Amino acid sequence: MTELERVAWPPAPIRTERLVLRESEGRDRAGFVELFASPEVGTYTGGSRPRDELERVVPEVPGRRRGLFVIEHGGTMIGIIELNRRDPERRSKVRPDTGEAELGYLLLPEAWGHGYAAESCRAALGWFADLLPGEPVVLTTRTDNERSLRLAAKLGFTEVRRYVEYGAEQWFGVWSSAPPR
């Protein structure tokens, strides 16, 4: 089985009806700063960061790393989506023979409520399933993040467990493109 780490990166942009998932570019820097400075975005991610700090530390081409896609709508960055291996100490042992891939996404508040998260996640999961058929993908979100829980259900993630971490109850689910047995 092909390992995610061995997949040629960056892949060709992934296009949906309304979006493009692509590698980060220099023109995305302001969007990254806005994303991580946003108090609304920070609500479920441990808080926002000060804008002046971000202006100092965000590189000219931010987020250029394996597994991270910029979500673009109408030529403008509206968020990011990431599919990466979980750190070994955080793996759930869903499939101990492989490192789990974890789905993560953040969208700017003005992009919320338009279906962009679902559209981009479906596209990224489809790309992943084509590369690694049947390999599970995990997702963790806070249980008080109702939008994220609805999206996880819509995407076909199944709850595995709930636990408390970072001072809040977390929801952990798994998705697989493998047909049910």
N, C-alpha and C positions, 0 to 999 in steps of 0.2 A: 504494500500500500504506500502510495506517495505521502510523504510527510509535508505538512504545511510549510515548515521551515525550508524545504527544498523547492518549493514552487517559485518559478521565476517572478521576480517582483521589480517594478510594479506590473500588474496585469494590464491588459487593454482596459480602457474605461468601460464600466458597466452602465448601460443605458436602459432606462425604464421609460414609461410613457411621459413622465414629467421631469425626471431627475437624471443626473449623471453622477456615478460614484467613480472617483478618480484619485490619483495621487495628489498630495498637497503640492502647492506652488507658492511662490513668493507673494502673489496677489491675495493669498488667503490669510496672511498674517493678522490683519485687522480683525478678521472674523474669529480667529483663534483667541485673540485678546478679548473681544466682546463675549465670546462663549464662556471663557473661564472667569471673567469679571462679573458676569450676570448673577445677581442675587437669586433670580428665579431658577436659573439652571443649578445654582449651588444648593438649593433647598434640599435635594436628595443625594448630593454628592459630597457632603462634608463642608459645604460653604464655598462662597466665591473667594477669589483672590483679589487683592488691591490692583487696580488698573495700572498705577504707576510702576508697581513691581513687575507686572506682566510686560509692560512696555520695555523694561530693562532686560528681561530674561528670555522672552520668546524669540527664537532665532528668526533670521530672515525668511527661511523656508521652514515653517513649523510642521510638526507632525509627520515628517518624512521618515516613516519606518514601516517595516513589514506588517501587513495586516490592517493598517489604518487607511480608510478612504475618506476623502472629503465628500460631503453631500452637496451637490450643486443644483440650484434651481434658477433658471433664467440667467445663467452666467455668473451667479453669485453664490458663494458659500453660505449654506444655511445650517450646517452642522457637520458632525463626523460620525462615522460608524467604524467599529473595530472588531476584527475576529483574530484573536491571539490565543496562544497556549496559556493556560493557567499556570501559575507558579507551582512547582511540585508540592509545596507545603499546603496549598489551597485546593488541591484536586479532591474531588468528591469520591473517587474510586468507582465512578459509573462504569468506566472501562479502564482498569488499571494497566492494561497492556499498551495503551496509547496515552499521550498527553491530551487532556481535554482542551477543546477550543471553547473560548468564552466570547459571547456576543456582548458588545457594549455600544451605546449610542448616546449622543448629546445633540440636541437641536436648539437653535436660538429661539427664544420665546415667541417671536413673531411668526415662526414656522410651526408652532404647535397648533393642533386641531385641524390640520389640512390633509391628514393621512400620509404625510411625507415619511414619518418614522416607519409605518407599516410597509410602505412601498420600498424604501431603501433597505429595510431589514429582509424583506422577502427576496430582493435582488441579491443581497450579500449571501443569504443562506442558500439560494439557488446556485450561485457561483461556487460556494463551498461544497455543496452536495455533488456538483459535477466533478470537482477535484478529488474529493474524499468520500465516495458513496458510502452511506451507512454510518459514517463516523458521527458520534453525538456532539452536540453543541450545548453548552450550558449558559444560563443567564441568572444573574442575581440582581434583585432589586429590593428596596425597602417595601414592606407590606403597606405602608401608608402612601405609597406612590400609586394611586389607583389607576392612572393612565398607563403606567408601565405594566401593571398587572393585567389590565385589559389587553394591551398589545401582546404580552407573552401568551395569553390564551388564544388570541386571534392568529398568532403565528404557529400555534400548535405545540408550545412548550407545555410539559406536564410537570406539576409540582412534585418535587422529591422530598423536600423538608423545609421547615422554618426554624430559624435560630436567631439568637440575639448577638449582634456584633456592632461596633461603633455606636453603642448606646441606642440602637433601634432594632426592631424585629425585621429580619431579612427573609425574603422568599427565594428559594433556589429551585430552578426547574431545568429540564433537559428536553432537547429536541433531537430528532434523528430523521434522516431521509430514508432510512431503511424501512421496508414494508413491515407492518406488524406481523408477529408470528402467530 
